[in-house]
Amino acid sequence: MIHPVRQRKIRLMMVALALILLAAFVVSVATGYASLSPARLWSTLIGQGTAKERLILFEFRLPRIFIAILAGAGLALSGALLQSVTRNPLADPGILGINAGAGLAVVCYMLYFPADPGSLVFLLPVFAFLGGTMAAVLIYVLSWRRGEGADPTKLVLVGVGIAAACSGAILTLASSLEREQYDFFAQWMAGKIWGDDQIFVLALLPWLLIGFPVAWAKSRVLNTLSLHEHVSAELGVPLERERILAVLIAVALASASVSVGGGIAFIGLMAPHIARSLVGPRHQILLPAAALIGAILLLVADTIGRVLLDSVGIPAGLVVSVIGAPYFMYLMARK
Amino acid sequence: MTSMIKERTDEKKVRSRAAVGVAALLAGTVLLAVSLALAVSFGAADYDLRSVWRSIFGYDPARQADQVIVGIRLPRELGAALVGAAFSVSGAIMQGMTRNPLADPGLLGLNAGAGFALACVFAFVPGATYLTAMVGAFAGAGLGAAMVFGLGSLTRGGMSPVRITLAGAAVSALLTALGEGIALMHKLSQSLTFWTAGGVSGTNWLQLQLITPVVLGGVLVAVLMSRSVTILSFGEEVATGLGQRTFLTKTVLMLVVLLLAGTAVSVVGMIAFVGLMIPHIVRFIVGTDYRWIIPCCAVFGGAFMVLADTAARLVNAPFETPVGGLIALLGVPFFLYLARKKGRML
């Protein structure tokens, strides 16, 4: 049982996180090329804005903001799951090469189908999922040693290698893209949130609506999985099956997020760590907290990138890397 | 491979095979010459070897073939050879010096640092000459290396190969992101794409005049100091015990590594894995004596890069495939093999 005082603290923390996300949302809506004050935001939301305000809000900004929130939450959940399953605090879908695998599948998709919203956009996350799964299987098989299982450190090392291989393949394939497609693709690789159309929100939403509850329902199992291997076996958890299920969910969430949100690393690393230091290691509360933090991080990063330069815009993935890489280094130095 | 490692770590014995070394060096030189000749003769328009010979040794600007061969292909392939040599030798020195089988200028943040510095130079120094870019790349490689090794030595438990590789991944991610950000802000991404993808296509005689002395000088210093690298590869204590001034030696070697890697990146962009693969292959052939490893790395690395660049030109002709991508596809299985094979050592 958790101590009541601690429980109240955790509850407060969750409310605070939700409020921060709301504040980030309001700020993100309000800022940009054409600003929209919070007061106008409300009246536009309830349907009393001018045509221009409605256009800015519903057509341009809201879809992109929702994608940032969803992709951030998806990546954070994926990172939290991977960290528990591999018992490696440095696990992250970006570092492990799952994003790169999904990216490779997306490039193949783009080579054969034009990036035309509406036609086959729902297939995109599926393709990404296949690519991500292949990368994950490859990493798991290659870091497997008979009698010892998959060594957590080796997992990350092999992941770095797979990520490099996929990036190499992506570069090679991308060179045969058309010039326009290549520019678009380069921005996607850098982690620019490109789906600013409602349909992309709809393509991404089901993955989270399914992935999050399933993961959350498995909280108790995840709690034991993150303990030592022998402990969880003795507690009667069917290890391999649960582990594979958790990894599959993690891959699905990461791939879907990447297919719409672009190559964003480090969110999956940072969010779970911050969540753990705020609310502790129990997955029942850790998973929602990590999702909230991931959403906040990506939304803020995207807003910074969008506002910093009106004309070009810095891809959110770059902003996240500049914040996230030093954090990764800090984690390494501390461990 | 494993037995060799065992011998190296357990018995501290050098396997110097002079006969094999000389043979490998000769074979490598021949291979380099042949691949250069092939690379120059094949392309969008094929020329036979006789006309290549005639163009190089009896250059006539009026002939179109001579312009293609001497003006475009020869500098490009010579550049590839120099870059391959530079990457391989710097990888060999790093592997010997840090006793890290996964050391490679691309994996340890040097290339990303150089790329970041290039982005800065192009963004903030309008009208930068090639020399400025080269000096910048050198400084950037130093920055990357300093960050990786600084981070590695901060961690408790010391600089294990895995930690250093991870630190390299993090530093590379950071510097690449910063470089890309600067490039985007200054609308340089088009001209920098070439650098991130990697390629020798733009090499000209002017660049060659600048990089040739640097690379050859760096390789020469490396060859002269190869004995010290062998001794360092036994471990710091042994080296000190044998009367080596390890700090001085390491500093000089590190400078050579930075010079070679920085110069190579300024020509060809971020290409990883050449510096990882070639030294391992060479070590497999000539044993663990760096007096043979380093010169062999120079010729084999050069030949490898020339062949890779030719393959990149021909695979999807008339389009060029980024040679960096091609090499990564070859290099990663190798990396995984090493990570698996030597996993217990790490």
Contacts between the chains, C-beta under 8 A, distances in Angstrom:
chain1	res1	chain2	res2	distance
A	90	B	166	6.7
A	95	B	169	6.7
A	142	B	336	5.6
A	142	B	340	6.6
A	143	B	340	8.0
A	145	B	343	7.5
A	151	B	343	7.4
A	153	B	162	5.4
A	153	B	346	7.9
A	154	B	339	6.8
A	154	B	340	7.8
A	154	B	343	5.9
A	156	B	162	7.9
A	156	B	166	6.6
A	157	B	162	5.7
A	157	B	165	6.3
A	157	B	166	7.7
A	157	B	339	5.0
A	157	B	346	7.8
A	158	B	336	6.1
A	158	B	339	6.0
A	158	B	340	7.9
A	160	B	107	8.0
A	160	B	165	6.6
A	160	B	166	7.4
A	160	B	169	5.2
A	161	B	332	5.1
A	161	B	335	4.6
A	161	B	336	4.9
A	161	B	339	6.5
A	162	B	332	7.2
A	162	B	336	7.8
A	164	B	272	6.6
A	164	B	273	7.6
A	164	B	328	5.5
A	164	B	331	7.6
A	164	B	332	5.4
A	164	B	335	7.3
A	165	B	328	6.2
A	165	B	329	6.4
A	165	B	332	3.6
A	165	B	333	7.7
A	167	B	325	7.8
A	167	B	328	6.6
A	168	B	324	7.1
A	168	B	325	4.4
A	168	B	326	7.3
A	168	B	327	7.3
A	168	B	328	2.7
A	168	B	329	4.8
A	168	B	331	7.9
A	168	B	332	6.8
A	169	B	325	6.8
A	169	B	328	7.8
A	169	B	329	6.1
A	170	B	325	7.5
A	171	B	197	5.5
A	171	B	322	4.9
A	171	B	324	6.4
A	171	B	325	3.5
A	171	B	328	7.5
A	172	B	321	5.4
A	172	B	322	6.3
A	172	B	325	3.7
A	172	B	326	6.2
A	172	B	329	6.8
A	175	B	197	7.4
A	175	B	316	7.6
A	175	B	319	6.6
A	175	B	320	7.0
A	175	B	321	5.5
A	175	B	322	5.4
A	175	B	325	7.4
A	176	B	316	6.3
A	176	B	319	6.2
A	176	B	321	8.0
A	186	B	189	6.8
A	186	B	193	6.6
A	190	B	180	5.7
A	190	B	184	7.7
A	265	B	173	6.4
A	266	B	173	7.5
A	309	B	185	6.2
A	312	B	184	5.6
A	312	B	185	6.7
A	312	B	187	7.2
A	314	B	181	5.5
A	314	B	184	6.1
A	314	B	185	7.2
A	315	B	180	8.0
A	315	B	184	7.5
A	317	B	177	7.6
A	318	B	177	4.6
A	318	B	180	5.8
A	318	B	181	4.8
A	318	B	184	7.7
A	321	B	173	5.3
A	321	B	174	6.4
A	321	B	176	7.6
A	321	B	177	3.5
A	322	B	174	6.6
A	322	B	177	5.3
A	322	B	178	6.2
A	322	B	181	7.1
A	324	B	173	7.7
A	325	B	170	5.0
A	325	B	171	7.2
A	325	B	173	4.8
A	325	B	174	3.4
A	325	B	177	7.0
A	326	B	174	6.7
A	328	B	170	4.5
A	328	B	173	7.8
A	329	B	151	5.3
A	329	B	167	6.9
A	329	B	170	5.2
A	329	B	171	7.4
A	329	B	174	7.9
A	332	B	151	6.5
A	332	B	154	8.0
A	332	B	155	5.7
A	332	B	163	6.9
A	332	B	166	6.4
A	332	B	167	6.2
A	332	B	170	7.0
A	333	B	151	6.4
A	333	B	154	4.3
A	333	B	155	5.5
A	335	B	155	6.9
A	335	B	156	7.6
